[in-house]
């Protein structure tokens, strides 16, 4: 049985610390060379045109995630 995919492409956003960051700024696609790249490949293969974003920042702590939730997440939805 084949799953029916939504007609509009979805976006998955990863946010976190150095484990999420994993050198994303050095990568042309802005993802990383770590665990975000793996689901990005799978997500793109399942849903054509799907988007995966990495907003991980090395050194970030839980309190920083709360403070950056607007610019890193909500503002992206507002601008699209």
C-alpha positions as CSV (number, residue, x, y, z in Angstrom):
1,X,0.0,0.0,0.0
2,X,1.4,3.4,-1.0
3,X,0.9,6.4,1.3
4,X,-0.7,9.5,-0.2
5,X,1.5,12.5,0.2
6,X,0.1,16.0,0.8
7,X,-0.2,18.2,-2.3
8,X,1.9,21.0,-0.7
9,X,5.5,20.4,0.2
10,X,6.3,20.6,3.9
11,X,9.2,22.1,5.8
12,X,11.1,20.5,8.7
13,X,13.1,22.7,10.8
14,X,15.9,21.5,13.2
15,X,17.0,23.8,16.0
16,X,19.5,23.1,18.7
17,X,23.1,23.3,19.8
18,X,26.5,22.1,18.3
19,X,25.2,18.6,17.6
20,X,22.5,20.1,15.3
21,X,24.8,22.8,13.9
22,X,27.5,20.3,13.0
23,X,29.2,22.6,10.5
24,X,26.1,23.8,8.6
25,X,27.7,27.2,7.7
26,X,30.4,25.4,5.8
27,X,28.0,23.3,3.7
28,X,26.6,24.7,0.5
29,X,23.1,23.4,1.3
30,X,23.2,25.0,4.8
31,X,22.4,21.7,6.5
32,X,25.4,19.9,8.0
33,X,27.5,16.8,7.7
34,X,25.7,15.1,10.6
35,X,22.3,13.9,11.6
36,X,20.2,16.7,10.0
37,X,21.4,15.7,6.5
38,X,20.1,12.1,6.9
39,X,16.4,13.0,7.4
40,X,16.8,15.8,4.8
41,X,17.7,13.2,2.2
42,X,14.8,10.9,3.3
43,X,12.3,13.8,3.5
44,X,13.3,15.0,0.0
45,X,13.0,11.6,-1.4
46,X,9.6,11.1,-0.1
47,X,8.2,14.5,-0.8
48,X,9.4,16.3,-4.0
49,X,10.2,19.9,-3.3
50,X,10.3,19.4,0.5
51,X,12.4,21.7,2.5
52,X,14.7,20.9,5.5
53,X,16.3,23.8,7.4
54,X,19.0,23.7,10.1
55,X,19.1,26.5,12.6
56,X,21.4,24.8,15.1
57,X,24.0,27.0,16.7
58,X,27.1,25.7,18.5
59,X,27.1,26.7,22.2
60,X,23.4,27.3,22.3
61,X,21.6,26.4,25.6
62,X,17.9,25.8,26.3
63,X,17.3,29.4,27.3
64,X,18.8,30.5,24.1
65,X,16.4,28.3,22.1
66,X,13.4,30.1,23.7
67,X,14.9,33.5,23.0
68,X,15.7,32.6,19.3
69,X,12.4,30.8,18.6
70,X,10.9,33.9,16.9
71,X,13.7,34.6,14.5
72,X,14.7,31.0,13.9
73,X,11.2,29.5,13.5
74,X,8.2,31.8,13.5
75,X,9.7,34.6,11.3
76,X,10.4,31.9,8.6
77,X,6.7,31.0,8.5
78,X,5.7,34.7,8.3
79,X,8.1,35.4,5.4
80,X,6.9,32.5,3.2
